[in-house]
Amino acid sequence: MNKFFCTLLILLALVGACFAEPEAAKPETKAPEIKKENAILIISFGTSMPEARKAIDNLVNSAKSEFPNYEIRLAFTSNIIRRKLNAGIQNPVQALAALNDEGFKNVCVMPTHMIPGEEYDEILSVVSAFWSLSGSKYGFENLSMGTPFLNSVKDCKRMAEIIAARFKSQLQDKDTAIVLMGHGTPKHHANALYSQLQLALNQRNYGKFFVGTVEAAPLIADVIADLKRHPEIKKLVLSPLMIVAGDHANNDLAGKDDEDSWLNVLKANGYEDISTYLVGLGEDDNIASDFVMKIHALTDSE
């Protein structure tokens, strides 16, 4: 998405926001004007699965608790999910245009993505387009964007610590290993962060964690090749390396009726004792704590 096209979308959204009128304006019920200054826009790919939505809600509620003086908004990047839900959830362009139209001056954009891949780049292009709008009428006084969960070597080490704590009880069994499924982003350098996370996990618990992705390397074939180097492993726990345990977790990872699911591929390769832990990382309080810290990095610099 080039900058010109992104800017055009923003201007169209601003025009739509400005001309939208209530169905029936009633002067006698007009609410007093409230001074609006600061807002945090949380951006997620989204999910249409009610159980998986808990992960997103946990991050949103953590932000609300930590930043009571900020307006907290949520936007989904997936148009398919937004239309399926039909619940008035905006995309990032609409959400930023609405905040501008409502008079917010300082806005922090916080993605819930794992890595700064293709999806993150698209959000950044939207934010960059708003950055390019000069003046106080259509631009914000302060507009900042946060980093995803895996954005540096330090982030990977911290994630390895959280994951190790998450599976502390399973790690007590010497013959058990944890297989983690990330999403992956083909043809993008950010995909290398999964390998960096694998390194961090190996440094903490060598031979206990195996990271793969759905759409890029390392694939399930790579995971199996690594598992075969550890003949002592007899039991596997499958879990999503994703903020939300949605379609990928329930079908691509653990789908019993899908012969191409990781569950069935691993069984076909001789691993019979397999359990699943289909809980999104967003439900983990340690992840929520890190999410809040990343927002503080934005708000504290204003």
C-alpha positions as CSV (number, residue, x, y, z in Angstrom):
1,M,0.0,0.0,0.0
2,N,1.7,3.2,-1.1
3,K,1.7,6.4,0.8
4,F,-0.5,8.3,-1.7
5,F,-3.2,5.6,-1.6
6,C,-3.0,5.4,2.2
7,T,-3.4,9.2,2.5
8,L,-6.4,9.2,0.1
9,L,-8.1,6.6,2.3
10,I,-7.5,8.7,5.3
11,L,-9.0,11.8,3.7
12,L,-12.0,9.8,2.6
13,A,-12.5,8.5,6.1
14,L,-12.2,12.0,7.5
15,V,-14.8,13.3,5.1
16,G,-17.2,10.5,6.0
17,A,-16.7,11.2,9.7
18,C,-17.4,14.9,9.3
19,F,-20.6,14.4,7.3
20,A,-22.0,11.6,9.4
21,E,-25.0,13.0,11.4
22,P,-27.2,11.5,14.1
23,E,-30.6,10.2,12.8
24,A,-32.5,12.5,15.0
25,A,-30.8,15.4,16.8
26,K,-32.5,16.3,20.0
27,P,-31.1,19.5,21.6
28,E,-32.6,18.8,25.0
29,T,-30.6,15.6,25.3
30,K,-27.3,17.0,24.2
31,A,-24.5,15.8,26.4
32,P,-22.1,18.4,27.8
33,E,-18.8,18.7,25.9
34,I,-16.0,16.7,27.4
35,K,-12.4,17.7,26.8
36,K,-10.6,15.0,25.0
37,E,-6.9,14.8,24.9
38,N,-5.3,11.3,25.0
39,A,-6.2,8.0,23.3
40,I,-4.7,4.6,22.8
41,L,-5.7,2.7,19.7
42,I,-5.1,-1.1,20.1
43,I,-4.9,-2.9,16.8
44,S,-5.4,-6.6,16.3
45,F,-6.0,-8.9,13.3
46,G,-9.1,-9.9,15.1
47,T,-11.1,-13.1,15.6
48,S,-14.7,-14.3,15.2
49,M,-14.3,-17.0,17.7
50,P,-15.8,-16.0,21.1
51,E,-13.4,-18.2,23.2
52,A,-10.4,-16.8,21.3
53,R,-11.6,-13.2,21.9
54,K,-10.6,-13.5,25.6
55,A,-7.0,-12.9,24.6
56,I,-7.7,-9.6,22.9
57,D,-10.0,-8.5,25.7
58,N,-7.4,-9.2,28.3
59,L,-4.9,-6.9,26.6
60,V,-7.6,-4.2,26.1
61,N,-8.7,-4.5,29.7
62,S,-5.1,-4.3,31.0
63,A,-4.6,-1.1,29.1
64,K,-7.8,0.4,30.5
65,S,-6.7,-0.5,34.0
66,E,-3.2,0.9,33.6
67,F,-4.3,4.1,31.7
68,P,-7.6,5.3,33.2
69,N,-7.2,8.8,31.9
70,Y,-6.9,7.6,28.3
71,E,-9.6,6.7,25.8
72,I,-9.0,3.1,24.8
73,R,-10.2,2.0,21.4
74,L,-9.9,-1.3,19.4
75,A,-9.5,-1.8,15.7
76,F,-9.3,-5.0,13.6
77,T,-7.2,-5.2,10.4
78,S,-9.2,-8.1,9.0
79,N,-12.1,-6.8,6.9
80,I,-13.5,-10.4,6.7
81,I,-13.7,-10.7,10.5
82,R,-15.1,-7.2,10.9
83,R,-17.9,-7.9,8.4
84,K,-18.6,-11.3,9.9
85,L,-19.0,-9.9,13.4
86,N,-21.1,-7.0,12.1
87,A,-20.4,-5.3,15.5
88,G,-19.2,-1.8,14.3
89,I,-15.5,-2.6,14.8
90,Q,-13.5,-0.2,12.7
91,N,-10.3,-0.8,10.7
92,P,-7.2,1.3,11.6
93,V,-7.9,4.0,9.0
94,Q,-11.5,4.5,10.3
95,A,-10.4,4.4,13.9
96,L,-7.7,7.1,13.5
97,A,-10.0,9.3,11.4
98,A,-12.7,9.0,14.1
99,L,-10.3,9.9,16.9
100,N,-9.2,12.9,14.8
101,D,-12.7,14.0,14.1
102,E,-13.6,13.7,17.8
103,G,-10.7,16.1,18.7
104,F,-8.2,13.8,20.3
105,K,-4.7,15.4,20.2
106,N,-2.3,12.7,21.5
107,V,-2.8,9.1,20.1
108,C,-0.7,6.0,20.8
109,V,-1.2,3.2,18.3
110,M,-0.3,-0.2,19.9
111,P,-0.4,-3.4,17.7
112,T,-0.9,-6.8,19.2
113,H,1.2,-8.5,16.6
114,M,4.0,-11.0,17.4
115,I,6.6,-9.7,14.8
116,P,7.0,-6.6,12.6
117,G,6.0,-8.5,9.5
118,E,3.8,-7.7,6.5
119,E,0.7,-7.0,8.6
120,Y,2.7,-4.6,10.9
121,D,4.1,-2.8,7.9
122,E,0.6,-2.1,6.6
123,I,-0.4,-0.6,9.9
124,L,2.8,1.5,9.9
125,S,1.9,2.8,6.4
126,V,-1.4,4.0,7.7
127,V,0.2,5.7,10.7
128,S,2.8,7.2,8.5
129,A,0.1,8.7,6.3
130,F,-1.5,10.4,9.3
131,W,2.0,11.6,10.3
132,S,2.2,13.3,6.9
133,L,-0.9,15.4,7.6
134,S,0.3,18.8,8.7
135,G,-1.6,21.3,10.7
136,S,-4.0,21.0,13.6
137,K,-7.2,20.4,11.6
138,Y,-6.5,17.0,10.2
139,G,-3.3,16.0,12.0
140,F,-2.6,15.0,15.6
141,E,-0.3,16.9,17.9
142,N,1.3,13.7,18.9
143,L,1.0,10.3,17.1
144,S,3.2,7.4,18.0
145,M,3.3,3.7,17.2
146,G,4.5,0.8,19.4
147,T,6.5,-2.3,18.6
148,P,5.3,-5.9,18.4
149,F,6.1,-8.5,21.1
150,L,9.1,-9.8,19.2
151,N,11.1,-6.9,17.9
152,S,14.6,-7.4,19.3
153,V,16.9,-10.0,20.9
154,K,15.8,-8.7,24.3
155,D,12.2,-9.2,23.4
156,C,12.9,-12.8,22.3
157,K,14.7,-13.5,25.6
158,R,11.7,-12.1,27.5
159,M,9.3,-14.2,25.5
160,A,11.3,-17.3,26.1
161,E,11.1,-16.6,29.8
162,I,7.3,-16.2,29.7
163,I,6.9,-19.4,27.6
164,A,9.1,-21.4,30.0
165,A,6.9,-20.3,32.9
166,R,3.8,-21.0,30.9
167,F,4.8,-24.7,30.5
168,K,6.6,-25.2,33.8
169,S,4.6,-28.2,34.8
170,Q,5.0,-30.0,31.4
171,L,8.7,-29.4,31.5
172,Q,9.0,-31.6,34.5
173,D,8.7,-34.6,32.3
174,K,12.0,-35.5,30.7
175,D,10.4,-37.1,27.7
176,T,8.0,-34.2,26.9
177,A,8.6,-31.4,24.5
178,I,6.5,-28.3,23.5
179,V,5.8,-27.6,19.8
180,L,4.8,-24.0,19.2
181,M,3.1,-22.8,16.0
182,G,3.6,-19.2,14.9
183,H,2.0,-17.6,11.9
184,G,5.0,-16.7,9.9
185,T,5.4,-14.0,7.2
186,P,6.8,-15.2,3.8
187,K,9.5,-13.1,2.0
188,H,9.9,-10.8,5.0
189,H,13.1,-10.4,7.1
190,A,11.0,-10.2,10.3
191,N,10.4,-13.9,10.0
192,A,13.9,-14.4,11.3
193,L,12.7,-13.5,14.8
194,Y,11.2,-16.9,15.1
195,S,14.7,-18.4,14.8
196,Q,15.9,-15.8,17.3
197,L,13.2,-17.0,19.7
198,Q,14.2,-20.6,19.1
199,L,17.7,-19.7,20.1
200,A,16.5,-18.0,23.3
201,L,14.4,-21.0,24.1
202,N,17.3,-23.3,23.6
203,Q,19.5,-21.3,25.9
204,R,16.9,-21.7,28.6
205,N,15.6,-25.2,28.0
206,Y,17.6,-27.0,25.3
207,G,15.6,-29.7,23.4
208,K,12.3,-28.8,25.1
209,F,10.8,-26.3,22.7
210,F,10.4,-26.5,18.9
211,V,9.1,-23.5,17.0
212,G,7.5,-23.6,13.6
213,T,5.2,-21.4,11.5
214,V,2.2,-21.9,9.2
215,E,3.3,-19.8,6.3
216,A,7.1,-19.6,6.4
217,A,10.3,-21.4,7.6
218,P,10.6,-23.2,9.9
219,L,7.7,-25.4,8.6
220,I,6.3,-28.5,10.3
221,A,8.8,-30.6,8.3
222,D,11.7,-28.6,9.9
223,V,10.2,-29.1,13.3
224,I,10.0,-32.9,12.8
225,A,13.6,-33.0,11.6
226,D,14.6,-31.2,14.8
227,L,12.5,-33.5,16.9
228,K,14.1,-36.6,15.4
229,R,17.5,-35.4,16.7
230,H,16.0,-35.9,20.2
231,P,15.0,-39.6,20.4
232,E,14.4,-39.2,24.1
233,I,11.2,-37.2,23.3
234,K,8.1,-39.4,23.5
235,K,5.4,-36.9,24.4
236,L,4.4,-33.6,22.7
237,V,2.3,-30.6,23.7
238,L,1.0,-28.5,20.8
239,S,0.3,-24.8,21.5
240,P,-0.1,-21.6,19.4
241,L,2.7,-19.1,19.4
242,M,0.0,-16.5,18.7
243,I,-1.8,-13.8,20.7
244,V,-5.1,-15.4,19.8
245,A,-5.9,-19.1,19.6
246,G,-8.2,-18.8,16.6
247,D,-8.6,-20.6,13.4
248,H,-4.9,-21.5,12.9
249,A,-4.7,-23.0,16.4
250,N,-7.9,-25.0,16.2
251,N,-7.5,-26.2,12.6
252,D,-4.0,-25.9,11.2
253,L,-2.4,-27.0,14.5
254,A,-4.9,-29.3,16.3
255,G,-7.5,-30.1,13.7
256,K,-8.4,-33.8,14.2
257,D,-10.3,-34.1,10.9
258,D,-7.6,-32.3,8.8
259,E,-4.9,-34.8,7.6
260,D,-2.5,-31.8,7.1
261,S,-2.9,-30.5,10.6
262,W,0.3,-30.5,12.7
263,L,-1.5,-33.0,15.1
264,N,-2.0,-35.5,12.4
265,V,1.3,-35.0,10.6
266,L,3.1,-35.6,13.9
267,K,1.1,-38.7,14.5
268,A,2.0,-39.9,11.1
269,N,5.6,-39.5,12.0
270,G,5.4,-41.7,15.0
271,Y,4.4,-39.4,17.8
272,E,1.3,-40.9,19.4
273,D,1.2,-39.2,22.8
274,I,0.2,-35.7,21.9
275,S,-1.8,-33.2,23.9
276,T,-2.9,-29.6,23.1
277,Y,-2.9,-26.3,25.0
278,L,-5.0,-24.1,22.8
279,V,-4.8,-20.8,24.8
280,G,-3.7,-17.6,23.1
281,L,-0.7,-15.8,24.5
282,G,-2.9,-12.7,25.0
283,E,-4.6,-14.5,28.0
284,D,-1.3,-14.7,29.8
285,D,-0.9,-12.1,32.5
286,N,2.9,-11.8,31.8
287,I,2.1,-11.0,28.2
288,A,-0.4,-8.4,29.2
289,S,2.2,-6.9,31.6
290,D,4.7,-6.6,28.7
291,F,2.0,-5.1,26.5
292,V,1.3,-2.4,29.0
293,M,5.1,-1.7,29.4
294,K,5.3,-1.2,25.6
295,I,2.5,1.3,25.8
296,H,4.3,3.1,28.6
297,A,7.3,3.5,26.3
298,L,5.0,5.6,24.1
299,T,3.1,7.5,26.7
300,D,6.1,8.3,28.8
301,S,7.9,9.9,25.8
302,E,5.0,12.3,25.1
